[in-house]
Protein backbone atom coordinates (compact mmCIF):
# COMPACT_ATOMS: atom_id res chain seq x y z
CA UNK A 1 0.00 0.00 0.00
CA UNK A 2 1.11 3.52 -0.75
CA UNK A 3 -0.49 6.78 0.40
CA UNK A 4 0.22 10.07 -1.34
CA UNK A 5 -0.92 13.16 0.52
CA UNK A 6 -1.36 16.69 -0.75
CA UNK A 7 -3.40 19.67 0.34
CA UNK A 8 -5.18 22.24 -1.78
CA UNK A 9 -7.52 25.01 -0.59
CA UNK A 10 -7.98 23.41 2.83
CA UNK A 11 -8.79 19.96 1.46
CA UNK A 12 -6.40 17.12 2.26
CA UNK A 13 -6.31 14.65 -0.60
CA UNK A 14 -5.08 11.16 0.32
CA UNK A 15 -4.57 8.84 -2.64
CA UNK A 16 -4.29 5.20 -1.63
CA UNK A 17 -2.90 2.59 -4.01
CA UNK A 18 -2.26 -1.13 -3.65
CA UNK A 19 -3.94 -3.16 -0.92
CA UNK A 20 -5.59 -1.86 2.25
CA UNK A 21 -5.66 -5.01 4.36
CA UNK A 22 -4.74 -6.20 7.85
CA UNK A 23 -1.03 -5.71 7.16
CA UNK A 24 -1.27 -2.18 5.74
CA UNK A 25 -4.13 -0.99 7.98
CA UNK A 26 -1.71 -0.06 10.76
CA UNK A 27 0.24 2.25 8.47
CA UNK A 28 -2.95 3.73 7.01
CA UNK A 29 -4.34 4.31 10.51
CA UNK A 30 -1.12 6.13 11.46
CA UNK A 31 -1.29 8.31 8.35
CA UNK A 32 -4.94 9.24 8.88
CA UNK A 33 -4.40 9.97 12.57
CA UNK A 34 -1.52 12.28 11.67
CA UNK A 35 -3.79 14.25 9.36
CA UNK A 36 -6.67 14.38 11.83
CA UNK A 37 -4.40 15.29 14.76
CA UNK A 38 -3.13 18.27 12.75
CA UNK A 39 -6.65 19.73 12.84
CA UNK A 40 -7.66 19.13 9.23
CA UNK A 41 -11.42 18.75 8.75
CA UNK A 42 -11.87 18.19 5.01
CA UNK A 43 -10.62 14.86 3.63
CA UNK A 44 -10.86 13.55 0.11
CA UNK A 45 -9.78 9.91 -0.05
CA UNK A 46 -8.97 8.86 -3.61
CA UNK A 47 -9.28 5.09 -4.01
CA UNK A 48 -8.83 5.00 -7.79
CA UNK A 49 -5.62 2.98 -7.50
CA UNK A 50 -6.77 0.76 -4.62
CA UNK A 51 -6.77 -2.85 -5.78
CA UNK A 52 -8.18 -4.52 -2.66
CA UNK A 53 -9.75 -3.59 0.67
CA UNK A 54 -10.36 -5.97 3.58
CA UNK A 55 -12.52 -5.59 6.67
CA UNK A 56 -9.47 -4.15 8.47
CA UNK A 57 -9.23 -1.48 5.79
CA UNK A 58 -12.93 -0.72 6.07
CA UNK A 59 -12.52 -0.35 9.82
CA UNK A 60 -9.74 2.22 9.35
CA UNK A 61 -11.99 4.29 7.07
CA UNK A 62 -14.91 4.01 9.49
CA UNK A 63 -12.77 5.29 12.38
CA UNK A 64 -11.64 8.21 10.19
CA UNK A 65 -15.26 9.07 9.34
CA UNK A 66 -16.30 9.01 12.99
CA UNK A 67 -13.36 11.13 14.13
CA UNK A 68 -13.84 13.75 11.45
CA UNK A 69 -17.59 13.98 12.10
CA UNK A 70 -16.85 14.60 15.79
CA UNK A 71 -14.75 17.58 14.71
CA UNK A 72 -17.54 18.90 12.48
CA UNK A 73 -15.65 18.00 9.32
CA UNK A 74 -16.35 16.02 6.17
CA UNK A 75 -14.77 13.02 4.49
CA UNK A 76 -15.56 11.78 0.99
CA UNK A 77 -14.36 8.89 -1.12
CA UNK A 78 -13.60 9.23 -4.79
CA UNK A 79 -12.97 7.10 -7.90
CA UNK A 80 -13.51 3.62 -6.41
CA UNK A 81 -12.41 0.75 -8.63
CA UNK A 82 -15.29 -1.59 -9.49
CA UNK A 83 -14.18 -4.41 -7.16
CA UNK A 84 -13.63 -1.97 -4.26
CA UNK A 85 -17.00 -0.33 -4.93
CA UNK A 86 -18.61 -3.77 -4.74
CA UNK A 87 -17.08 -4.36 -1.28
CA UNK A 88 -18.50 -1.01 -0.11
CA UNK A 89 -21.95 -1.89 -1.44
CA UNK A 90 -22.02 -5.40 0.03
CA UNK A 91 -20.77 -4.22 3.43
CA UNK A 92 -23.21 -1.31 3.56
CA UNK A 93 -20.36 1.21 3.71
CA UNK A 94 -21.68 2.93 0.57
CA UNK A 95 -24.48 4.33 2.75
CA UNK A 96 -22.00 5.58 5.37
CA UNK A 97 -19.70 7.46 2.99
CA UNK A 98 -20.39 10.07 0.37
CA UNK A 99 -18.82 8.54 -2.78
CA UNK A 100 -17.99 10.46 -5.95
CA UNK A 101 -16.71 9.36 -9.35
CA UNK A 102 -15.32 12.81 -10.21
CA UNK A 103 -12.75 14.59 -8.04
CA UNK A 104 -14.09 18.08 -8.77
CA UNK A 105 -17.57 17.08 -7.56
CA UNK A 106 -16.05 15.74 -4.34
CA UNK A 107 -14.16 19.00 -3.79
CA UNK A 108 -17.32 21.04 -4.41
CA UNK A 109 -19.17 18.96 -1.81
CA UNK A 110 -16.38 19.39 0.74
CA UNK A 111 -16.42 23.16 0.27
CA UNK A 112 -20.21 23.47 0.58
C-alpha positions as CSV (number, residue, x, y, z in Angstrom):
1,X,0.0,0.0,0.0
2,X,1.1,3.5,-0.8
3,X,-0.5,6.8,0.4
4,X,0.2,10.1,-1.3
5,X,-0.9,13.2,0.5
6,X,-1.4,16.7,-0.8
7,X,-3.4,19.7,0.3
8,X,-5.2,22.2,-1.8
9,X,-7.5,25.0,-0.6
10,X,-8.0,23.4,2.8
11,X,-8.8,20.0,1.5
12,X,-6.4,17.1,2.3
13,X,-6.3,14.6,-0.6
14,X,-5.1,11.2,0.3
15,X,-4.6,8.8,-2.6
16,X,-4.3,5.2,-1.6
17,X,-2.9,2.6,-4.0
18,X,-2.3,-1.1,-3.7
19,X,-3.9,-3.2,-0.9
20,X,-5.6,-1.9,2.3
21,X,-5.7,-5.0,4.4
22,X,-4.7,-6.2,7.9
23,X,-1.0,-5.7,7.2
24,X,-1.3,-2.2,5.7
25,X,-4.1,-1.0,8.0
26,X,-1.7,-0.1,10.8
27,X,0.2,2.2,8.5
28,X,-3.0,3.7,7.0
29,X,-4.3,4.3,10.5
30,X,-1.1,6.1,11.5
31,X,-1.3,8.3,8.4
32,X,-4.9,9.2,8.9
33,X,-4.4,10.0,12.6
34,X,-1.5,12.3,11.7
35,X,-3.8,14.3,9.4
36,X,-6.7,14.4,11.8
37,X,-4.4,15.3,14.8
38,X,-3.1,18.3,12.7
39,X,-6.6,19.7,12.8
40,X,-7.7,19.1,9.2
41,X,-11.4,18.7,8.8
42,X,-11.9,18.2,5.0
43,X,-10.6,14.9,3.6
44,X,-10.9,13.5,0.1
45,X,-9.8,9.9,-0.1
46,X,-9.0,8.9,-3.6
47,X,-9.3,5.1,-4.0
48,X,-8.8,5.0,-7.8
49,X,-5.6,3.0,-7.5
50,X,-6.8,0.8,-4.6
51,X,-6.8,-2.9,-5.8
52,X,-8.2,-4.5,-2.7
53,X,-9.7,-3.6,0.7
54,X,-10.4,-6.0,3.6
55,X,-12.5,-5.6,6.7
56,X,-9.5,-4.2,8.5
57,X,-9.2,-1.5,5.8
58,X,-12.9,-0.7,6.1
59,X,-12.5,-0.3,9.8
60,X,-9.7,2.2,9.3
61,X,-12.0,4.3,7.1
62,X,-14.9,4.0,9.5
63,X,-12.8,5.3,12.4
64,X,-11.6,8.2,10.2
65,X,-15.3,9.1,9.3
66,X,-16.3,9.0,13.0
67,X,-13.4,11.1,14.1
68,X,-13.8,13.8,11.5
69,X,-17.6,14.0,12.1
70,X,-16.9,14.6,15.8
71,X,-14.7,17.6,14.7
72,X,-17.5,18.9,12.5
73,X,-15.6,18.0,9.3
74,X,-16.4,16.0,6.2
75,X,-14.8,13.0,4.5
76,X,-15.6,11.8,1.0
77,X,-14.4,8.9,-1.1
78,X,-13.6,9.2,-4.8
79,X,-13.0,7.1,-7.9
80,X,-13.5,3.6,-6.4
81,X,-12.4,0.8,-8.6
82,X,-15.3,-1.6,-9.5
83,X,-14.2,-4.4,-7.2
84,X,-13.6,-2.0,-4.3
85,X,-17.0,-0.3,-4.9
86,X,-18.6,-3.8,-4.7
87,X,-17.1,-4.4,-1.3
88,X,-18.5,-1.0,-0.1
89,X,-21.9,-1.9,-1.4
90,X,-22.0,-5.4,0.0
91,X,-20.8,-4.2,3.4
92,X,-23.2,-1.3,3.6
93,X,-20.4,1.2,3.7
94,X,-21.7,2.9,0.6
95,X,-24.5,4.3,2.8
96,X,-22.0,5.6,5.4
97,X,-19.7,7.5,3.0
98,X,-20.4,10.1,0.4
99,X,-18.8,8.5,-2.8
100,X,-18.0,10.5,-5.9
101,X,-16.7,9.4,-9.3
102,X,-15.3,12.8,-10.2
103,X,-12.8,14.6,-8.0
104,X,-14.1,18.1,-8.8
105,X,-17.6,17.1,-7.6
106,X,-16.0,15.7,-4.3
107,X,-14.2,19.0,-3.8
108,X,-17.3,21.0,-4.4
109,X,-19.2,19.0,-1.8
110,X,-16.4,19.4,0.7
111,X,-16.4,23.2,0.3
112,X,-20.2,23.5,0.6
